[in-house]
Amino acid sequence: MSASVLNKDVRAPDHNGYYIAPKARADLEHIYDYTFDTWGETQAEKYLTKLYQAFKKLVAKPSRGKNRPQSPIDLFFFQAEHHVVMYRLIKKEVEIIRVLHERMDAQRHLH
């Protein structure tokens, strides 16, 4: 697993404007491992880079995400590639809660 992809931007809200929660970090590690095993290192790094770019888009415009019925009012969802980024706003920072495949039931993974 490439440390350069997974270790960047992990906890630097003052620099990047977002924080990756532990469950989201585990999600990213799983995404990287699956992509690496299926399509190789280059594709795994490209894919995670795209997800990190999506996080930066959320910082630039947090209103990109949408709230869903039956979700907490402060939780937002944003489609990024084939994954859904679940996040909330804490003061002026974006907290990435989970990064789940679009086919997964997000409600089930909230707790």
TIBA-334384 format. One record per residue (C-alpha): x negated, y negated, z negated. Coordinates in Angstrom, 3 decimals, always signed. Layout:
residues N
@east:X, north:Y, up:Z
...
This chain:
residues 111
@east:+0.000, north:+0.000, up:+0.000
@east:-1.390, north:-3.376, up:+0.938
@east:-2.026, north:-5.544, up:-2.086
@east:-2.126, north:-8.650, up:+0.106
@east:+1.520, north:-8.269, up:+1.089
@east:+2.978, north:-7.181, up:-2.234
@east:+0.950, north:-9.346, up:-4.574
@east:+1.466, north:-12.656, up:-2.840
@east:+4.122, north:-15.025, up:-4.108
@east:+5.146, north:-12.718, up:-6.959
@east:+5.414, north:-15.248, up:-9.766
@east:+4.677, north:-18.742, up:-8.598
@east:+7.886, north:-20.765, up:-8.717
@east:+5.947, north:-23.980, up:-9.163
@east:+4.160, north:-23.362, up:-5.846
@east:+6.678, north:-21.434, up:-3.752
@east:+9.918, north:-22.337, up:-5.485
@east:+10.986, north:-18.746, up:-6.070
@east:+10.474, north:-15.959, up:-8.565
@east:+10.724, north:-12.246, up:-7.775
@east:+12.417, north:-10.357, up:-10.606
@east:+11.027, north:-6.918, up:-11.561
@east:+13.818, north:-4.952, up:-9.842
@east:+13.369, north:-6.975, up:-6.649
@east:+9.631, north:-6.342, up:-6.808
@east:+10.318, north:-2.608, up:-7.085
@east:+12.695, north:-2.942, up:-4.109
@east:+9.936, north:-4.598, up:-2.071
@east:+7.471, north:-1.861, up:-2.993
@east:+9.983, north:+0.778, up:-1.891
@east:+10.664, north:-1.080, up:+1.374
@east:+6.941, north:-1.309, up:+2.046
@east:+6.339, north:+2.373, up:+1.268
@east:+9.256, north:+3.546, up:+3.412
@east:+8.262, north:+1.332, up:+6.339
@east:+4.608, north:+2.360, up:+6.011
@east:+5.495, north:+6.070, up:+5.972
@east:+7.904, north:+5.716, up:+8.892
@east:+6.269, north:+3.151, up:+11.187
@east:+2.773, north:+2.478, up:+9.805
@east:+0.859, north:-0.218, up:+7.975
@east:+1.098, north:-2.941, up:+10.613
@east:+4.887, north:-2.736, up:+10.783
@east:+5.186, north:-2.537, up:+6.987
@east:+3.176, north:-5.724, up:+6.575
@east:+5.111, north:-7.508, up:+9.330
@east:+8.441, north:-6.550, up:+7.787
@east:+7.539, north:-7.681, up:+4.285
@east:+6.146, north:-10.912, up:+5.678
@east:+9.554, north:-11.538, up:+7.275
@east:+11.258, north:-10.935, up:+3.938
@east:+8.930, north:-13.404, up:+2.211
@east:+9.707, north:-15.920, up:+4.964
@east:+13.405, north:-15.439, up:+4.162
@east:+12.675, north:-16.246, up:+0.504
@east:+11.039, north:-19.492, up:+1.603
@east:+14.095, north:-20.332, up:+3.727
@east:+16.240, north:-19.927, up:+0.621
@east:+14.020, north:-22.334, up:-1.282
@east:+14.304, north:-24.881, up:+1.542
@east:+18.091, north:-24.500, up:+1.702
@east:+19.573, north:-22.465, up:-1.185
@east:+23.081, north:-22.875, up:+0.234
@east:+22.225, north:-20.420, up:+3.059
@east:+23.483, north:-17.568, up:+0.913
@east:+27.108, north:-16.796, up:+0.191
@east:+28.901, north:-15.692, up:-2.925
@east:+30.942, north:-12.504, up:-2.640
@east:+34.258, north:-11.633, up:-4.259
@east:+33.804, north:-9.572, up:-7.420
@east:+30.250, north:-10.879, up:-7.861
@east:+29.160, north:-13.253, up:-10.602
@east:+29.756, north:-16.847, up:-9.571
@east:+26.048, north:-17.668, up:-9.763
@east:+24.922, north:-14.777, up:-7.531
@east:+24.354, north:-15.321, up:-3.823
@east:+23.678, north:-12.964, up:-0.909
@east:+21.551, north:-13.652, up:+2.152
@east:+20.984, north:-11.332, up:+5.127
@east:+17.282, north:-10.959, up:+5.965
@east:+16.459, north:-8.483, up:+8.705
@east:+18.165, north:-5.210, up:+7.663
@east:+18.217, north:-6.152, up:+4.000
@east:+20.368, north:-8.293, up:+1.756
@east:+18.598, north:-10.633, up:-0.635
@east:+20.522, north:-11.112, up:-3.859
@east:+19.510, north:-14.293, up:-5.646
@east:+20.547, north:-16.979, up:-8.061
@east:+19.480, north:-20.527, up:-8.715
@east:+17.868, north:-21.416, up:-12.012
@east:+17.321, north:-25.146, up:-12.178
@east:+15.573, north:-25.809, up:-8.863
@east:+14.082, north:-22.352, up:-8.448
@east:+15.372, north:-19.350, up:-6.533
@east:+15.282, north:-16.104, up:-8.492
@east:+15.256, north:-13.067, up:-6.193
@east:+17.255, north:-10.447, up:-8.109
@east:+17.320, north:-7.540, up:-5.626
@east:+16.418, north:-6.800, up:-1.996
@east:+18.677, north:-3.979, up:-0.814
@east:+19.236, north:-2.319, up:+2.542
@east:+22.323, north:-3.674, up:+4.279
@east:+24.040, north:-0.268, up:+4.053
@east:+23.691, north:-0.076, up:+0.269
@east:+26.531, north:-1.014, up:-2.053
@east:+25.155, north:-4.172, up:-3.654
@east:+27.799, north:-4.223, up:-6.405
@east:+26.590, north:-0.834, up:-7.626
@east:+23.026, north:-2.101, up:-7.989
@east:+23.757, north:-5.225, up:-10.002
@east:+23.397, north:-3.567, up:-13.392
